[in-house]
Amino acid sequence: METYQDPTSIRLRALIIGLLFAVGICLLSPFNNIYRQATPLGGGHFPLAPFFIFLILVLLMCMLNRFFTKTVLSGLELLIIWIQMVIGSGIAYTGLARTFLINLTAPYHFATSGNRWKEILQPLLPASLTPTDPICIELLYSGLDSGGDMGWLAVASAIPWAGWIKPLSLWGGFILLSYIVMICLINLFSRQWIHNERMNFPLLKVPEILAGAMDQRKVATLFANHFLIAGLTIPIVLHILNGLHFYIPSVPQIPTLFLAGPYVPNHGLFSGFAKLKLYIYPAFIGFAFLTSRQISFSFWFFFLAGGLFYGILNLLGYSFPASELGITFGPTLSHPEETQMIGAYGIFFLFIVWLARHHLIQVARESFFLSRPSEHRTEWI
């Protein structure tokens, strides 16, 4: 019997719960990632905390459905909660905060007579966008005296907020506008990607399957699938053994990293693979399975093609020394040839716009009231 009259609607409770969980993850992430040095909860390509919270919510809703005639949260609403957590989880660390405060204060804290940042950089920085108070900057890097013995409220009250309120408020407004722009861009291209191109979203597949199974009352059947159990057992056993080996060296370890460098020459056609590292990531193996064949094929094909590209340039005498990178790209790039990805991003953007040209023209016509809006639109905005 259908317990939820409109499975396509989203109630306010789902948005509030998703917002609360996203804020909770943001509050816990700095303590977990920086202080505890534990596995990052958010950020990355597949945030852990949002997925496990989503999984717990699915199991909880399945139990509640046994006692209530009306669905507390539908599968679609759980997906909305998951999306809110995924979007918000990166703000507190990898996506923003990890480098945000350093970028604001580094030109002041690391200014010396040698680099002359005080004369060169600081006059170019608007005073309203940076905490110019030396006390605020010094405390950020050195911390409070005996701060480790203080409680959370005592630490919060000892922070000189007066110097931080204005720059954080202005940057907060900018970040909010940035998120609004990204949401609007997604809204603008969503019909093209979902309906016209039928794009595959592999990170959404597992939550989508779980949400669908919950709505159909088939969660128990899903978790009883023999292939699913086998697929879960392999990474669980792998990580348990390697985790125990980390703390108890006598426990055997299953290696997940293989260095191919000793087997590859430093010069010649295969020189691009001299620093090749082969990682075994069960999560990425599953990700590759969920992607389309074109995407899975392109991962390894273009990786090998890129490595051979360096070797071909080396044979032709067009190899560039690593010193040509300077300090602009830092440790991210190891070969100057890798900077071609900057141009690749530009070409990729133009290609996306070209594919969506008919859709964008139609959107522009509807925006200027030159044609009637479609009756089958599913966009939120």
N, C-alpha and C positions, 0 to 999 in steps of 0.2 A: 504494500500500500504506500502511495506517495505521501510523505509526511511534510513536505515543503512545497507550498503551492506554486511558487515561482522560483525555480532553481537558477534563473539567470539574473536575479536581482541581488543587490548587495546592501545589507542593512548597516546602520550606523555603528552597531556594536562591533562589527568586523574591523571597520576603519579605526575605531578607538583602541581595540585590542592590538592591532598591528602597530599603531603608533606607540603604545606603551611598551611593547616588546622591543621595538626599534630603539627607543630611548634607553631602555634597560641595557641592551647590548652595548650601546655607546658609552654608558656609564661604567660598565664592567670591563670593556675592552682595554683601556689604558692600564688599569690595575693588573689585569691578567697578562697582557702582552709585554708591558715594560717592567713592572715591579716583580711579577711572578716569573717572567721569562717563559711563559707557557705557550702552547700552540695558539696562534692567532684565532680569535673567535669570528672576526669579520674580515672584510676585504678579500682580495684574491679572486680567482676565477670561480671558485665554488665555496662560498662562506659556510663554515661548519655550523656555527650556532643557529642561524636561521633554519637550516635543514633539520637539525635535531629537534628544535622547538616545534617545527612543523610536523615532524613525525610523531612526537609526543601528543600534539594536539589532535592528530588524526586518530590515534589509539584512544585518547580521552573521549573524543566525540562519539566513537563507536560504542564505548561503554555507556555514555549518557543516552544514546539513542535507544538503549534497551529499557530505560526507565521513563523516558519522556516521549509523548506522542508527536510533539513538534520538534523539528531539528533545531538544535542550539546554534550550530554553525554549519553551513553547507560546504560542499567541497570547493565551490567557486570562492566562497568567502575565506576559506583557509588558504587558497592560492593568493588572494589579495593580501592576507596577513603575511604570507611568506615573501611576497614581492616587496612589501613595505620594510620588512626586516632586512632583506638583501640590499635594498637601496640605502637604507640608513646605517647598516653595519659598517660600511667602509669609511664613514665620516670621522669616526673617533680615532682612527689609526692610519691604516695604509692609504686610504683614499684622500685624506686631508690633514689630520692633526699631526701625523708623524713628522712632516716637514714644514707645516704651516708656521708654527711658532718660531722655528729655526730660521726660516726665510725672512721673517719680519725683523728679527733681532741680530742676525749674523753680521750685517754691515756695521753694526755698532759695537757688538761684543768683541769681534775679531779684528777691529780696526787697529792698525799699528802704524808707526812712522815709516815702516818699510813699504807696506802696500798702499799707504796714503788714501785709504778708503774714506777717512774723515774729510779730506779735501775733494775727492773725486766722486764718491758714491753718495754720501750723506746729503749734500746739497740738492741732489736730484730726487730724493725720497720725500714725498709729502709728509709733513709732521703729523697730520691727522690720521695717517694710516699705519703709523708705527709707534710703539711705546718709547718715547724719547727719554723718559725718566731713567737715569742710570740704575737706580735701586731696583726697579721692575726687571730690567734686563739681567742684572747681577743675580737676583734671586732665582730667575728662571734657570740659570746654569749651575749655580752653587747650592741652591736650596736653602731652606730655613735652618737656622741653628737648632739642633736637637729636634728637627722636624720628624724624624723617625719615631720619637717617643711621644709625639703629640697625637691627639685624636683628630678625626676628620673635620669636625667643626672648628677646632682650634687652628688647624692648618688653613682652612678656608677663611677664617677671620683675620689671619696674619698676612694674607696676600694683599699687596697694595692695589686694590681694584681700581682706585681712582685713575691710575695711569693706563689701565687696560680697557676701561669701559668704552671710551671713544673709538679706538682702533678696532676693537672686537665688534662693536655695533656696526661700524661702516663695512667691515669685511663680512659680517654676518648678513647684512642686507645684500651685498654683492653675491654671496654664495647662494642665498635664497633666490635671487633673480636668475642665477646660473641654472639652478635646478628647475625653475619654471620654464626657462628657455629649452632645456633638454626634454622636459615633459611635453612641451608643445611640439618639438621636432619629432618626437616619437609618435605623438598623435597625428602629425602631418603625414608621416611615412608609413604608419601602421597598416593601412589598407593596402598599400602597394606591396609591402613585405609579406603580409599574412595571406591576403586573398589573391593578389595578382601573381606574385612570385612563389607563393606557397612555401615560404622559407621555413626551414626546420630549426627549432630552438631546442637543442639537446639538453641544456641545463634545466629546461622547464619540463622535460619529458617525465622524469621520475616523480616530481610533485604532482604533475597532471595525472599520472596513472594512479597514484595514491588517492588523490581527491576524487577521481572517477570511481574507484573501487569503494570508497566510503559512501558516496551517494547511492551506489548500487547495492550496498550491504554485502560486498564481496571482499572485504579486507582480509578476513581469515583465509579465504580461498587463495588470495594473492600471496600471502606469506607462507602458504603451504605448498607453493609451486616448487617442484624439485630443482628446477634450473635456477630459480632465485636463491634457494638455500645453498646450492653448490657455489654460485657466484659470490654470495656473502661469506661463505666459509673460507675461501681462499685468502682474501685480504685480511680477514680477522685473524686467522692463524699466523699469517705472515707478520702482521704488525705486533701481535702478542709476543711472538718469539723474539723479534728484534727489540721490542721494548724491554722484555725481561733480560735480554743480553746486555742492554745498555746499563742496567742496574746490577745485574749478576753476570759477570763475564763468562762464567762457566756454562751458562746456557748457550746452546749453539745458535748461530746467526745465519740467516738466509740473505746473502748479499743482494742488494738492489741497485748497486752502482758498479759499472764496469768502465774502466778507462781504456779507450782505444788508441791513445797517443803512442804508446810504445810499439804499436804494430803499423804505424803510419809514418812515412818519411816527412821531414820538415820542409822539403823542397820538391817541386815537380807537380804533377797533375793532381795528386791527392793531398797537397799541403794544406788545403782548407780544412781537413779533418784531423790535423795534428793535435788539437785540443778537444777532440770529440769525447763526450761522456754519455754513456748509455744508462739511463735511469729506467727502473721498472716501477711505474706508478699504476697500481690497479685502478685508481679512480679515473685516470686519463685513458686507460684501456676501455673502461666502460663508456667514457665520454665519446671516444672514437667510434664505438659500436652504435651509439645513439645518433651520431651525425649522419648526414647523407654520404653516399659513396664518393661524390665529388670532393667533399671536404676532407674525408678520411684519406683519400688518395693524395690530395694536394699537400697534406701535412708532410708526409715522408718524401714525396716526389720533389717538391720545391726545396726541401731541406737539402737533399742530395744534389740537386741542380745548383743551389747556392754554393755549396762546398766545392763543387767542380768548377764553378765560375772563378773562384779565387785561384785554383790551380791553373786554369787556362790563362788568366792574366799573368801569373807567375812565369809560365812557359813563354809567353809573348814578350816578357820583359816589362810589363806594366804594373808590377807589384809596388805598393806604396808602403813606406815604413810606418810602423804604429805611432811613431812620434808625430806624424802629421795630424793625428786626432787632437793633439794638444790636451787641454783640460776641459774642453767644452762638454764632452760626452761622458767623462769620468770612466768608471769601470764597466759601464753598460756595454760598450762596444770594444771588441778586440781587434777588428780589422777596419781600416778606413773605408774599404769597399762596402761595409755594412751600412754606411750612411745613405746608400741608395734607397733605403726604406723610407726616407723622408719624401723623396719623389714618388715612391710607390703609393704612399698614403694619399698624395694629391691626385694621382691618376685614379686610384680606387674611388675617391670621392666623386670625381667627375663621371666615372662609370656608373655609380649608383644614381646620380642625378639623371644621366642619360637614360637608364633603364626606366626611371620613374617619370620621364618627361610627359607622357600622356596623362598620368595621374596628377602631376603638379599643374598642368595646364587646366585640367578640370577643376581642381581645387581653387585655382586663381579665378576662374570664371564664376564659380559659386561665391567666392569671397566678395567679388565686385557685382554680385547680383545679375550676372549676365546669363546664368542658367539656374534652373531650379535644383536644390539639393537632392541628393539621392534619398529614396525612402528606406533603403536597406543599410544605412550607415550604422556602424557599431562603435565608433569612436566616442570617448567620453566627452570630448570638447568639440 
